[in-house]
Amino acid sequence: MNCDCHMHMVLDGVEWRSAIARHSQKPDTEFIHKALAQYQRNGITYLRDGGDRWGVGAKARELAPQYGITYRTPLAPLCQEGHYGAFIGECYVNLKEYARLVAGIRQRGGDFIKIMISGLMDFDRFGVLTEESLPETQIKELIHVAHEEGFSVMAHANGARTAEAAARWGIDSIEHGAYLDKDALQTMVQMGTVWVPTLSTIGNLLGKGRFREEAVAAILDSALENVADFAAMGGLLAPGTDAGAWAVPHGSMTELGWMEKALGAEAESFLSRGAQVIQERF
């Protein structure tokens, strides 16, 4: 594949705190150049960043044309105060403040909006997320406000009901999407939602000893099964490594391998369809 539809330039795939510290005063352009050069060597021509509040993605977007790369960034992801995402994004306390942040991203030249509406997978416990997701009424309003400003919307979303709600209200892409079920998958297909399952963030943990191996394997098996079911339903899948996450370095080429495990030889053709839609929307 010639694209990575979900990555984080601010992170380095090793340790998130030290990675962020590298850029805390100003974006580390040497690091960004090295990462972009690696993507170029791997034939990547399109990158979609998950955002950060230090301007790293914005700096990478400025530099990317030197490497023949189209780069898209939401600037900072937006998260509700007290919920997952505060370590990397900008927080709001109510819908009015969220709308103000969205308008600010418009003024600063953001390419799209990223919303954080769920927690993470607990990699030591299959089926468990780190926190409750946002309610559907709020998810609806977050998407509506961003669309009214003319933005496409990416959602960090895990859990079947969360993804189903986001799809129902017109989310443009769902990222990660752990623990989906048939109802969620069918709604995503019906609404033309692109799913970026970031399988590398799970599969690349195998054998590393950081988390319970049985739990990681079960999470991966669940994701692979859902990817296969979604493809069989005609759903739109796009490749995204979540590069910068632990064990996923920039330029990682593991995502296609994990997708092939789910979809076989047709994986690349499935991903090409979804990748094209991502590039048209974002």
N, C-alpha and C positions, 0 to 999 in steps of 0.2 A: 504494500500500500504506500501511496505517496503523501499520506496525511496522518496527523495525530490530532484527533478532535477533542482531546481532553488532556492537558498537561499543566504543570505549574512551574514557570521559570524561577520563581522565588525559592523553590525547594531544590534539594540535590540528591534525593534518594537515599540519604544516609541518616541524617538527624535533623529534624525540623527546626529545633531551637537555634542551633549553630548556623543552619542555612539562612534563617531569617536574620540573624545577627550580622551575617556577611553584608546584608543590604540595608541595615537599619539606618545608617547615616545617609547613604545614597546608593542607588543600584550599582552593583559591582559589574562594570562593563566587560572586564576581562572574563569573568565567569560566563556572562551572557554570550560573548563572542565564541567562546569554546563550545558552549552548548549548541548554538546555532550552526557552527561548523560541523558538529557531529550529526545534526539533523540533515544538513546538506549532503554529507558523505553517504548517508543512508537513503538519499533520494527523496527526502521529504520536501514538499513544496507548499504545504498548508499546515498551520498550527493554530489551534484554538485554546487559549489559556483560560484556566479557571479563576484567575485574578488574585490580586494582593493589594494591600493598602500602602505599599512603599514605592509604588511606581515601577516595579521591576518589569511587569508585563508591558507597560507603556514604553519603557526603554527598549525592550526586546522588539516591540512592533516598529520602533524607529529604525533599529539596526537590521531587521530581518530582510529588507529588500537587497542588501548587500550579498545575501546568500541565496537569492532567488526564491525567497519564502514569503508567502502571504500570511500575515500574522493578525489574529483577532483577539481582543481582550475586553472583558467587561470593566476594566480597571479594578475596582474592588468588589468582591462578592458581598452581598447584603444579607445580614442575619439578624434575627430578633435578639435583643439583649438577654443574656442568660441562657442562650441556646448555642448549639454547636456552630462553629464558624468564627467566633470572636477572635481566635488566635491569628486569623489571617485577613478578616474582612472588616467592613464598617457596620456598626450596629444601629438599630433603630428601636424605639420603645413603643411606637404606635404607628398607625397607618399614615398619619399626617407626616411624621418624621421620615417614614419610608419614602413617601412621595417626594419629599424634599431631596433625599439622597438620589433618587432616580433622576430628578431634574438636574442635580449636580453632575451626575455621570453624563448626561446629555451635553451639558455645558463644557465639560472637560474632554469630550470626544470619545467616550466609551463606545464600543462597537455593539454591545448587547448588554442585557442584564442577567446576572446570575443570582439566584435566590437559594438560600439554605433552608430546607423545610423538614429535615429529619436529622437523626443522629447517625452514628457510624455502626458498622457491624462490630460486635464483640467477638474477636477472633478466637477467644478461648471458649465460647459458648454458642453452639449452633442455634440459630433462630432468635438470637437476642440482639436488640439494638441498644445503643448506649443511652438513649433518652426517648421520650415521647415525641412524636411528630407534631407539627403545627396542625390546628383544626382545618377542616375543608373550607369553612367560611373565610378564613384568613388566606389560605392558599389562593382561593378564587380572587380575592381583592389584590393580592400581590401581583398576580399575572395580569389582571385587568389594568392596573395602574401602569405597569411597564408597557403593555401593548398600546395603551392610549398615548404614550410618549413616542410610539413608533418603533419600539425595540422588540426584537426576538428575545425569548427568555429560556435560559438554561436552568435546570433545577437539580441540585444535589438532593436526591430523594431515594430513601430506602423504605421498604415495607410496602405491602400490596395496596393497602387502602390509601397511603400517601401518594404513590405513583398513580393509582386510579383517579384520585381526586385531581391531581395536577393535569393528567391527560384530559379529563372531562372538561376542564376549564381552559383548555387550549395551550398548554405548555408546548414549547417548540422542541425541547429535547430533555430527556431524563438521563441523569448521570448516575452510574452505579446500579441502582435498582435491585438491591438484595431482597430476597424472599418474596418475589412476585407470585401471583397465582393466576389461574386462567381468566378470572374476571378482569384483573388489572391488565393482563396482556391483550385481551380482546378489546378493551376500551382504548388502549394505546394504538392498536391496529386501526380501529374505526376512526380515530381522531388524527391519524397520520403523524403520531408522535415518533420522533427518532429516539431510539434507545442506544446509549453509549455505555455498555455494561462494565467497562474497565476491568476485565478479567485478570489482567496482570497484577493488580493490587491484591488478589487472592492467590492465584496460582504461583506467583513468584515467592510466596511465603513458605511453600512446601520445602521441607528439608532444612530450613534455616534455624529451627529450634527456638524461635522467639515466642511462638504461641503453641497451644496444644495441637499436635499434628492431626488428631482425629477430627477436631473441630474445623480446622482449616480445610481438610479434605471434604468434609460434609458440606461446608459452605460453597466450595468450588463445584462439587457435584450438583448442588441445587441450582447454581448459576448456569452451569453448562446445560442442564435440562431445560431451564427456562429460555435460554437463548435458542436452543433447537426448536422448542415449541413456538416461540415468537416468529422465527423464520418460516416455519411451516404454515403459520397463519397469514404470512405475507407481510409481516412487520418490517419496519425500517431499522436496520442496525448500522451503526457507524463505529469505526475503530478509534479507541481512545485508551492510552496506556495509564493515564494519571501520573505520567512521569514527574518525578520529584517526590512521590510517595516512597515509603520505605521499600527498598529492594527493587525499585523501578527507576533506574538512572535515565537521564536525558538521552534520547536517541535509542531507547530500548526498542527492540523489534519483536518482543515476545507476544504481543497481543494477537497477531495473526496466527501464531501457533496455537494459542488457547482457543481462538475462534475455530480453527480447523479441527480441534478436538471435539467441539460441539457440532460443527456443520459439515465436516469432511472437506472434500475437494471443492465444494461450491462456496466455501467461506468467502473467498475474495470477491466473487461476483455479488454476494449478498452485501458485503461491506461497501462495495463501490456504489451501490444504489443509495445507501444511507449517507455515505460521505458526500455524494453529490448534493443531496438535499440539505445537509448541514452547510455546505459552502454557499448554497443559494440563499439560505435563511440568515446565515450569520456573516 
